[in-house]
Amino acid sequence: MSVLSRDFIGTLYSDIRNYILVNTTQADLSSASIDIKASVSQFFTDFFPLVYHHILFNNNDNKDFAPDYKLCLKKTTETILPFGDIPKQIAQSLSKSLEATRLLLQAFRIGTEVLNTTDRLLVDEGGKNNAECHGALLKMTYCPKCLGLTKHTKPCSGYCLNVLRGCLTKYVAELDSPWNGYVEGIESLVNAMKKNNGEAGVNADQVIRSLDSKISEALMRAMEKGQDIDAKVRFAMRTPTLIFLPCAGYSPS
């Protein structure tokens, strides 16, 4: 069954990856093109015909459901609930953890833009004082390397403070309070993401690592409830319409 469900699983993991990557470049966080909860729901909807086929015929892959019957099965997934509330649990944990991850990446991008903008302001401004600042910052940053000193060698604290006071005061004064708030917000979000996946936990790494076991749990639940699921399907629909395949190779599509 793992081979037959490979495409479904691949699509789900692709949505997870794209949800994070696509939106890190978007200014509007609400404009996500991928709905993770819908992706999880679609995965289990597509998975159900394959699971029901396995319930009825086990490993006999010479029989397949007719295409229209598979479509009907998919439409009844939310009513029959063959996987219990496991899909809902997965959807909630994934949505929560990935949203936190997406926000963190977006925050890093914004922070990088602020630093780059501040750097450009310093470089682009003309004038004698600014030219002197360029020289002082260059000397403070790179002279130890030119002298062959170790990379951990830092400039004298007095010289460093004088350069920063003379060159960066007007920028630092404006950025100090909002930047501190930004850093504190990042720290709070990172700390929340480090927690276990409990009520307040948004640990994306833990949630994604547990995804395969949660899918297996959903499958085992459906297998254990096979008779009940079969009864619900026959009540909601009709006797399965089958086609006999000329050779082995059941297709879950």
C-alpha positions in Angstrom: 0.0 0.0 0.0 2.9 2.3 0.6 3.9 2.3 -3.0 0.3 3.0 -4.2 0.0 5.9 -1.7 3.3 7.5 -2.7 1.8 10.1 -4.9 -0.7 11.2 -2.3 2.1 11.5 0.4 4.4 13.3 -2.1 1.7 15.9 -2.8 1.1 16.5 0.9 4.8 17.0 1.6 5.1 19.3 -1.4 2.3 21.5 -0.2 4.0 21.7 3.2 7.3 22.7 1.6 5.7 25.2 -0.8 3.5 26.7 2.0 6.7 27.9 3.8 8.9 28.7 0.8 6.3 30.6 -1.4 5.1 32.9 1.4 8.5 34.0 2.7 8.7 36.3 -0.3 5.2 37.8 0.1 4.6 41.0 2.0 1.0 40.1 2.7 0.9 37.1 5.1 -2.8 36.6 4.5 -2.3 35.9 0.8 -1.2 32.3 1.2 -2.0 30.3 -1.9 -1.9 26.9 -0.1 -4.4 25.9 2.6 -2.6 23.2 4.7 -5.9 22.1 6.4 -7.4 21.6 2.9 -4.3 19.8 1.8 -4.5 17.3 4.7 -8.2 16.8 4.0 -7.6 16.2 0.3 -4.8 13.7 1.2 -7.2 11.5 3.3 -10.0 11.9 0.7 -7.7 10.6 -2.0 -6.4 7.9 0.4 -9.9 6.5 1.3 -10.6 4.5 -1.9 -7.2 2.8 -1.6 -7.8 1.9 2.0 -11.4 0.7 1.4 -10.1 -1.5 -1.5 -7.6 -3.0 1.0 -10.4 -3.6 3.5 -12.4 -5.5 1.1 -9.8 -7.4 -0.9 -6.7 -7.2 1.1 -3.8 -7.7 -1.3 -5.9 -8.8 -4.3 -4.9 -6.2 -6.8 -6.7 -7.9 -9.8 -9.9 -6.0 -8.9 -10.4 -2.3 -8.9 -13.3 0.0 -8.2 -14.9 1.7 -11.2 -13.9 5.3 -11.6 -17.4 6.7 -10.7 -17.5 4.5 -7.6 -14.1 5.9 -6.5 -15.4 9.4 -6.9 -18.5 8.5 -4.8 -16.2 7.1 -2.1 -14.2 10.3 -2.0 -17.4 12.4 -1.6 -18.5 10.3 1.4 -15.2 10.5 3.3 -16.3 13.4 5.5 -19.5 11.6 6.3 -18.1 8.1 7.0 -15.0 9.4 8.8 -13.0 6.2 8.1 -9.9 7.7 9.9 -11.8 9.1 12.9 -10.6 12.5 14.0 -6.9 11.8 13.2 -7.0 13.9 10.0 -8.4 16.9 11.9 -5.6 16.5 14.6 -3.0 16.4 11.9 -4.5 19.4 10.1 -4.6 21.5 13.2 -1.1 20.7 14.4 0.4 21.2 10.9 -1.4 24.5 10.3 -0.4 25.9 13.7 3.3 24.9 13.5 3.8 25.8 9.8 2.1 29.2 10.3 4.6 29.9 13.2 7.5 28.8 11.0 6.3 31.0 8.1 6.0 34.0 10.4 9.5 33.4 11.7 11.0 33.3 8.2 9.0 36.3 7.2 10.3 38.2 10.3 13.9 37.2 9.5 13.4 38.6 5.9 12.0 41.9 7.3 14.9 42.1 9.7 17.4 41.6 6.9 15.7 44.3 4.8 15.9 46.7 7.7 19.6 46.1 8.2 20.3 46.3 4.5 18.4 49.6 4.3 20.3 51.1 7.2 23.5 50.0 5.6 22.6 51.6 2.3 21.6 54.9 4.0 25.1 55.1 5.5 26.8 54.2 2.3 24.7 56.4 0.0 24.8 59.6 2.0 27.6 61.9 0.7 29.6 64.5 2.5 32.9 64.7 4.3 31.7 63.4 7.6 30.1 60.4 5.9 33.4 59.7 4.0 35.2 59.7 7.3 32.7 57.3 8.7 33.3 54.9 5.8 37.0 54.9 6.5 36.5 54.5 10.2 34.1 51.6 9.8 36.4 49.9 7.2 39.4 50.3 9.5 37.4 49.0 12.5 36.0 46.0 10.7 38.8 44.8 8.4 42.2 46.0 9.7 42.6 43.1 12.1 42.2 40.7 9.2 44.7 42.6 7.1 47.3 42.4 9.9 46.9 38.7 10.1 45.2 38.6 13.4 42.8 35.8 14.2 39.2 36.2 13.1 38.0 36.4 16.7 40.2 39.5 17.4 37.9 42.5 18.1 38.6 46.2 17.8 39.4 48.1 21.0 36.2 48.9 22.8 36.9 52.6 23.1 37.6 53.0 19.3 34.5 50.9 18.5 32.3 53.1 20.7 33.7 56.3 19.2 33.1 55.1 15.7 29.5 54.0 16.4 28.7 57.2 18.3 30.0 59.4 15.5 28.6 57.5 12.6 25.5 55.6 13.6 23.9 57.7 16.4 21.1 59.2 14.4 20.2 55.8 12.9 20.5 53.9 16.2 18.4 56.5 18.0 15.5 55.9 15.6 15.9 52.2 15.4 16.7 51.3 19.0 13.2 51.0 20.5 11.5 49.2 17.5 14.5 47.0 16.9 14.5 45.9 20.5 10.8 45.1 20.2 11.5 43.1 17.0 14.3 41.1 18.7 12.1 40.3 21.7 9.3 39.2 19.4 11.6 36.9 17.5 12.9 35.4 20.8 9.3 34.8 22.0 8.4 33.0 18.8 11.5 30.9 18.8 10.9 29.9 22.4 7.4 28.9 21.5 8.6 26.8 18.6 11.0 24.9 20.9 8.2 23.7 23.1 6.7 20.3 22.7 3.6 20.0 20.6 1.2 20.6 23.4 -1.4 23.3 23.9 1.2 26.1 23.3 3.7 24.2 21.2 4.4 25.0 17.6 7.4 22.8 17.0 7.2 22.3 13.2 10.1 19.9 13.2 8.4 17.6 15.7 5.1 17.8 13.9 6.5 16.9 10.5 8.7 14.1 11.9 5.6 12.5 13.5 3.5 12.9 10.3 4.3 9.4 9.0 3.4 7.7 12.3 0.1 9.7 12.4 -0.8 8.5 8.9 0.0 5.0 9.9 -2.2 5.4 12.9 -5.0 6.6 10.7 -4.6 3.6 8.4 -4.6 1.1 11.4 -7.7 2.8 12.7 -9.5 2.3 9.4 -8.3 -1.4 9.2 -9.6 -2.1 12.8 -13.0 -0.4 11.9 -13.2 -2.2 8.6 -16.6 -3.8 9.1 -18.2 -0.7 10.4 -16.7 1.3 7.5 -18.0 -1.2 5.0 -21.4 -1.1 6.5 -21.5 2.7 6.3 -20.3 2.7 2.7 -22.9 0.2 1.6 -25.6 2.1 3.5 -24.6 5.5 1.9 -23.9 4.2 -1.5 -24.3 0.7 -3.1 -22.5 -2.5 -3.7 -19.0 -1.7 -5.0 -18.8 -1.6 -8.8 -15.7 -3.5 -9.8 -13.6 -3.9 -12.9 -11.2 -6.7 -13.4 -7.7 -5.8 -14.4 -5.9 -7.8 -17.0 -2.8 -7.9 -14.9 -1.7 -7.0 -11.4 -1.3 -3.3 -10.6 -4.2 -1.7 -8.8 -4.3 2.0 -9.4 -5.6 4.2 -6.6 -6.6 7.1 -8.9 
